[in-house]
Amino acid sequence: MTRILAILTVRNEAAFLLDWIAHHRAAGITDMLVFSNDCEDGTDVLLDRLQTRGVLTHVRNPGPYDSRGVQFTALQRAERHPLVAQADWLLPLDVDEFVNVKIGNHSLPALIEALPEATAITLTWRLFGNAGEIRYRDVPVPLAFTRAAPAVLYWPWRAAMFKTLYRNDGSYRRLGVHRPRGLTPEGARAVRWFDGRGLELDAQFHRRRIFSNFGRDNYGMVQLNHYPLGAMESYLLKADRGRAVHGDDQLGLDYWVERNFNDAEDSSISALAGPARDLRAALIGDAETARLHHAAVAWRRARFDHLMTQEPYRALMGRLMLCPPTRPLSLKQARFLISRGTPPQGADEPS
């Protein structure tokens, strides 16, 4: 059996964990290494319970943190964990990202089998918008949000960022949020990268890129469904929680506008809805797991009510409700912006 390890960092995400775990088990993830920090909603306690049941491995990540943020610190700690050494393939993910394989049985092993020469496979984000959802609902995120950016999007370049599924063969020394880092001399001679269409990528991806070439469809074989917004109510809680990488950045309307694309209907991920539903039912069949999940759902609703008593958050909620869906730019409009400068290479993760 091919062992595929997902590495996840979470804070106050207990209400979403069971659906995320069930989907990725259905998608062929065999092992999960989950780091938690500063949880107020019982995320850490739920993860402890799931670890006791053999579902995943939980590591508390209380700090101190690397200057680049909580997530980088978690990945540094993961590098020394036995599960990483035992894995055949590695895939750092976030809880708002869902793997969507479009070939074979819709699993990561099917993708790996289809690209036998690959050292690394880029899973390019496809942004899923808010679609006017105001209140948080306790339903699987991929079923609640099916409106997405068009397959060909010309701007912003951040929409074409990817996460990397890569072979744990020693070619890279370190984990990264978007891509492996620390290419070894041996790896430099051997690595081969392929994109979500199954086409081989050039050598610049071996060391530095964290975004696919935008303005084209990168999703023929696989895409990474990215749900960065959720319901407006959930976005307020995300702003309250802060970001895992750029912890000092205050989420506002700018982040929302660059991601709230709703132009295309995409329900392709529903190919795994049945298996994921059965796996979730097995997870929540444990009484203590169910109790902790429902407590987290209640916490989210209570926290939203509290935030709405504070003017910065109530004002943000009002702006979200006033703001229309984001309009994709035409190629001409995008070229106007691109001509003023290329995507910043400094956004690439250090090697």
C-alpha positions as CSV (number, residue, x, y, z in Angstrom):
1,M,0.0,0.0,0.0
2,T,1.2,3.5,-0.9
3,R,1.4,5.6,2.2
4,I,0.3,9.2,1.6
5,L,0.7,11.6,4.5
6,A,-1.3,14.8,4.8
7,I,0.0,17.5,7.2
8,L,-2.5,19.9,8.6
9,T,-2.3,22.9,10.9
10,V,-5.5,24.1,12.6
11,R,-6.9,26.5,15.1
12,N,-10.6,26.7,16.0
13,E,-11.7,24.4,13.2
14,A,-13.3,21.5,15.0
15,A,-16.7,22.0,13.3
16,F,-15.0,21.3,9.9
17,L,-12.7,18.5,10.9
18,L,-14.9,15.4,10.4
19,D,-15.9,16.4,6.9
20,W,-12.3,17.2,5.9
21,I,-11.0,13.9,7.3
22,A,-13.8,11.8,5.7
23,H,-13.2,13.4,2.3
24,H,-9.5,12.9,2.3
25,R,-9.7,9.3,3.6
26,A,-12.0,8.7,0.6
27,A,-9.4,10.4,-1.6
28,G,-6.7,8.0,-0.5
29,I,-4.9,9.8,2.3
30,T,-3.6,7.0,4.5
31,D,-2.1,9.0,7.3
32,M,-2.8,12.4,8.8
33,L,-0.5,14.5,11.0
34,V,-2.4,17.4,12.5
35,F,-0.9,20.3,14.5
36,S,-3.2,22.5,16.7
37,N,-2.6,25.8,18.5
38,D,-4.5,28.2,20.8
39,C,-7.8,26.4,20.4
40,E,-10.9,27.8,22.1
41,D,-13.5,25.6,20.4
42,G,-12.3,22.2,21.4
43,T,-10.3,21.4,18.3
44,D,-7.4,20.1,20.3
45,V,-9.7,17.9,22.4
46,L,-11.5,16.5,19.4
47,L,-8.1,15.7,17.8
48,D,-7.1,13.9,20.9
49,R,-10.2,11.8,20.7
50,L,-9.6,11.0,17.0
51,Q,-6.0,10.1,17.8
52,T,-7.2,7.7,20.6
53,R,-9.4,6.1,17.9
54,G,-6.5,5.7,15.6
55,V,-7.9,8.1,13.0
56,L,-4.9,10.5,12.9
57,T,-1.9,11.7,14.9
58,H,-2.3,15.0,16.8
59,V,0.6,17.2,18.0
60,R,0.0,20.4,20.0
61,N,2.0,23.3,18.6
62,P,2.0,26.0,21.4
63,G,5.1,27.9,20.2
64,P,7.4,29.7,20.2
65,Y,6.9,30.2,16.5
66,D,9.2,30.8,13.6
67,S,9.1,34.4,12.3
68,R,7.3,33.2,9.2
69,G,4.3,32.0,11.3
70,V,2.6,29.1,13.0
71,Q,2.4,26.9,9.9
72,F,6.1,27.1,9.2
73,T,6.8,26.1,12.8
74,A,4.5,23.1,12.5
75,L,6.2,22.0,9.3
76,Q,9.6,22.3,10.9
77,R,8.4,20.1,13.7
78,A,6.8,17.7,11.3
79,E,10.1,17.1,9.6
80,R,11.3,15.3,12.7
81,H,8.2,13.2,13.1
82,P,8.3,9.4,12.4
83,L,5.2,9.6,10.2
84,V,7.1,11.8,7.7
85,A,10.0,9.2,7.6
86,Q,7.5,6.4,6.9
87,A,5.5,8.2,4.2
88,D,5.9,7.4,0.5
89,W,4.3,10.7,-0.5
90,L,3.8,14.0,1.4
91,L,1.1,16.7,1.0
92,P,0.8,19.7,3.3
93,L,-2.8,21.0,3.2
94,D,-5.2,23.5,4.9
95,V,-8.6,22.7,6.3
96,D,-10.2,24.8,3.6
97,E,-8.6,22.8,0.8
98,F,-10.1,19.6,-0.6
99,V,-8.3,17.4,-3.1
100,N,-10.3,16.8,-6.2
101,V,-8.9,14.0,-8.5
102,K,-10.8,13.7,-11.7
103,I,-9.5,10.5,-13.1
104,G,-9.9,6.8,-12.3
105,N,-11.6,6.2,-8.9
106,H,-10.9,9.9,-8.0
107,S,-8.2,9.0,-5.5
108,L,-4.6,10.2,-5.1
109,P,-3.3,6.7,-5.7
110,A,-5.0,6.7,-9.1
111,L,-3.3,10.1,-9.9
112,I,0.1,8.7,-8.9
113,E,-0.5,5.6,-11.0
114,A,-1.4,7.8,-14.0
115,L,1.9,9.8,-13.6
116,P,4.4,7.0,-12.7
117,E,7.5,9.2,-13.6
118,A,6.4,12.1,-11.3
119,T,8.5,13.2,-8.4
120,A,6.0,16.0,-7.7
121,I,2.5,16.9,-8.8
122,T,1.1,20.4,-8.5
123,L,-2.5,20.7,-7.2
124,T,-3.6,24.1,-8.4
125,W,-6.2,26.0,-6.4
126,R,-9.6,26.5,-7.9
127,L,-11.3,29.2,-5.9
128,F,-14.8,28.6,-4.7
129,G,-16.8,31.7,-3.8
130,N,-19.3,32.5,-1.2
131,A,-22.4,32.4,-3.5
132,G,-24.3,34.7,-1.2
133,E,-24.3,32.4,1.8
134,I,-24.7,34.5,5.0
135,R,-25.1,32.0,7.9
136,Y,-22.9,29.1,8.7
137,R,-24.4,25.6,8.2
138,D,-23.2,22.3,9.6
139,V,-22.9,20.6,6.2
140,P,-19.9,19.4,4.2
141,V,-18.2,22.4,2.7
142,P,-17.9,20.9,-0.8
143,L,-21.7,20.3,-0.9
144,A,-22.5,23.8,0.5
145,F,-20.3,25.7,-2.0
146,T,-20.3,24.7,-5.7
147,R,-19.8,28.1,-7.4
148,A,-16.3,28.6,-8.5
149,A,-13.9,30.7,-10.5
150,P,-13.9,30.0,-14.3
151,A,-11.4,27.3,-15.3
152,V,-9.4,30.0,-17.1
153,L,-8.8,33.0,-14.9
154,Y,-6.5,35.8,-15.9
155,W,-6.2,37.7,-12.6
156,P,-5.2,37.7,-9.7
157,W,-2.1,35.5,-10.0
158,R,-2.6,34.3,-6.4
159,A,-5.6,32.3,-7.7
160,A,-3.2,30.0,-9.5
161,M,-1.2,29.1,-6.4
162,F,-0.7,25.3,-5.8
163,K,0.0,22.8,-3.1
164,T,2.4,20.0,-3.9
165,L,2.0,16.2,-3.7
166,Y,5.6,14.9,-3.8
167,R,7.5,11.7,-3.5
168,N,9.3,11.3,-0.2
169,D,12.5,10.0,-1.7
170,G,15.0,12.4,-0.2
171,S,15.1,14.7,-3.2
172,Y,14.0,17.5,-0.8
173,R,15.2,18.1,2.7
174,R,12.4,20.3,4.1
175,L,8.6,20.7,4.0
176,G,7.0,23.9,2.7
177,V,3.5,25.3,2.8
178,H,3.1,25.3,-1.0
179,R,6.1,23.2,-2.2
180,P,9.0,21.1,-0.9
181,R,12.2,23.0,-0.1
182,G,15.9,22.2,0.1
183,L,16.5,20.4,-3.2
184,T,19.5,18.1,-2.8
185,P,22.2,17.7,-5.5
186,E,21.0,14.2,-6.1
187,G,17.4,15.4,-6.4
188,A,18.4,18.1,-8.8
189,R,19.5,15.5,-11.3
190,A,16.4,13.3,-10.9
191,V,13.2,15.3,-10.0
192,R,10.4,15.6,-12.4
193,W,7.4,17.8,-11.8
194,F,4.0,17.4,-13.5
195,D,1.0,19.8,-13.4
196,G,-2.7,19.1,-12.8
197,R,-3.1,18.4,-16.6
198,G,-0.5,15.7,-16.5
199,L,2.1,17.7,-18.4
200,E,5.7,17.9,-17.3
201,L,6.8,21.3,-15.9
202,D,10.1,23.0,-16.6
203,A,13.1,23.2,-14.3
204,Q,12.1,26.5,-12.6
205,F,9.4,24.5,-10.7
206,H,12.1,22.2,-9.2
207,R,13.3,25.0,-6.9
208,R,11.1,28.0,-6.6
209,R,7.6,28.3,-8.1
210,I,4.5,28.3,-5.9
211,F,1.9,29.3,-8.6
212,S,1.0,27.7,-11.9
213,N,1.0,29.8,-15.1
214,F,-2.3,31.6,-14.9
215,G,-4.7,32.3,-17.8
216,R,-5.1,28.7,-18.6
217,D,-7.0,25.6,-17.4
218,N,-4.8,23.7,-15.0
219,Y,-7.4,21.2,-13.9
220,G,-7.6,18.3,-16.4
221,M,-6.6,15.5,-14.0
222,V,-6.7,17.1,-10.6
223,Q,-7.5,20.4,-8.9
224,L,-7.4,21.6,-5.3
225,N,-10.8,22.9,-4.4
226,H,-10.1,26.0,-2.2
227,Y,-12.9,27.4,0.0
228,P,-11.1,30.4,1.6
229,L,-14.3,32.3,2.4
230,G,-17.2,30.1,3.4
231,A,-20.4,31.7,4.7
232,M,-20.1,35.3,5.6
233,E,-20.6,34.3,9.3
234,S,-17.6,31.9,9.0
235,Y,-15.4,34.6,7.4
236,L,-15.9,36.8,10.4
237,L,-14.6,34.0,12.6
238,K,-11.7,33.5,10.2
239,A,-10.8,37.2,10.5
240,D,-11.0,36.8,14.3
241,R,-8.8,33.7,14.3
242,G,-6.1,35.2,12.0
243,R,-4.0,33.5,9.3
244,A,-1.6,30.6,9.8
245,V,1.1,31.9,7.6
246,H,0.7,35.7,7.8
247,G,-0.5,35.9,11.4
248,D,-0.2,39.7,11.6
249,D,-2.4,40.3,8.4
250,Q,-5.9,41.5,9.2
251,L,-8.4,39.8,6.9
252,G,-10.8,42.3,5.4
253,L,-12.7,43.1,2.2
254,D,-9.5,43.0,0.0
255,Y,-8.9,39.3,0.8
256,W,-12.6,38.6,0.2
257,V,-12.8,40.4,-3.2
258,E,-9.8,38.6,-4.6
259,R,-11.4,35.2,-3.9
260,N,-15.2,35.5,-4.2
261,F,-15.6,34.1,-7.7
262,N,-18.9,32.4,-8.4
263,D,-19.1,32.2,-12.2
264,A,-18.9,28.5,-12.8
265,E,-20.8,25.6,-11.4
266,D,-18.4,22.8,-10.4
267,S,-19.7,19.8,-8.5
268,S,-17.0,17.4,-9.7
269,I,-15.8,16.7,-6.2
270,S,-19.2,15.1,-5.5
271,A,-17.8,11.9,-7.0
272,L,-16.5,11.2,-3.5
273,A,-19.6,12.4,-1.7
274,G,-20.9,8.9,-1.0
275,P,-17.8,7.4,0.4
276,A,-17.1,10.5,2.4
277,R,-20.6,10.5,3.9
278,D,-20.1,6.9,5.0
279,L,-16.7,7.6,6.5
280,R,-18.1,10.7,8.3
281,A,-20.9,8.6,9.7
282,A,-18.4,6.2,11.1
283,L,-16.5,9.0,12.7
284,I,-19.5,10.7,14.4
285,G,-20.9,7.3,15.4
286,D,-18.6,7.5,18.5
287,A,-20.6,9.4,21.1
288,E,-17.7,11.5,22.4
289,T,-16.7,12.5,19.0
290,A,-20.3,13.5,18.2
291,R,-20.5,15.5,21.5
292,L,-17.3,17.4,20.7
293,H,-18.3,18.1,17.1
294,H,-21.7,19.5,18.2
295,A,-20.1,21.6,20.9
296,A,-17.8,23.1,18.3
297,V,-20.7,24.0,16.1
298,A,-22.4,25.7,19.1
299,W,-19.2,27.5,19.8
300,R,-19.0,29.0,16.3
301,R,-22.5,30.3,16.5
302,A,-21.9,31.8,20.0
303,R,-18.6,33.4,18.9
304,F,-20.3,35.0,15.9
305,D,-23.0,36.5,18.1
306,H,-20.2,37.9,20.3
307,L,-18.2,39.3,17.4
308,M,-21.3,41.1,16.1
309,T,-21.4,43.2,19.3
310,Q,-18.0,44.7,18.3
311,E,-18.1,47.4,15.7
312,P,-15.0,46.4,13.6
313,Y,-16.6,43.0,13.0
314,R,-20.2,44.2,12.6
315,A,-18.9,46.7,10.1
316,L,-17.0,44.0,8.2
317,M,-20.2,41.9,8.1
318,G,-22.1,44.8,6.6
319,R,-19.5,45.3,3.9
320,L,-19.6,41.6,3.1
321,M,-23.4,41.8,2.7
322,L,-23.1,44.9,0.5
323,C,-20.3,43.5,-1.7
324,P,-21.4,41.9,-5.0
325,P,-19.6,38.7,-6.3
326,T,-16.2,39.3,-7.8
327,R,-16.2,39.8,-11.6
328,P,-13.5,38.0,-13.5
329,L,-11.3,40.4,-15.5
330,S,-11.1,40.0,-19.3
331,L,-7.7,39.1,-20.9
332,K,-7.4,42.8,-22.0
333,Q,-7.9,44.1,-18.5
334,A,-5.6,41.5,-17.0
335,R,-2.9,42.4,-19.5
336,F,-3.2,46.1,-18.4
337,L,-2.3,45.0,-14.9
338,I,0.3,42.4,-15.9
339,S,2.1,44.9,-18.1
340,R,2.8,47.0,-15.0
341,G,4.8,44.2,-13.4
342,T,5.0,40.4,-13.2
343,P,3.9,38.3,-10.2
344,P,6.4,39.0,-7.4
345,Q,9.1,36.3,-7.4
346,G,9.6,37.1,-3.7
347,A,6.3,35.3,-3.2
348,D,8.1,32.0,-3.9
349,E,9.0,30.0,-0.9
350,P,12.7,30.0,0.0
351,S,14.7,26.9,-0.8
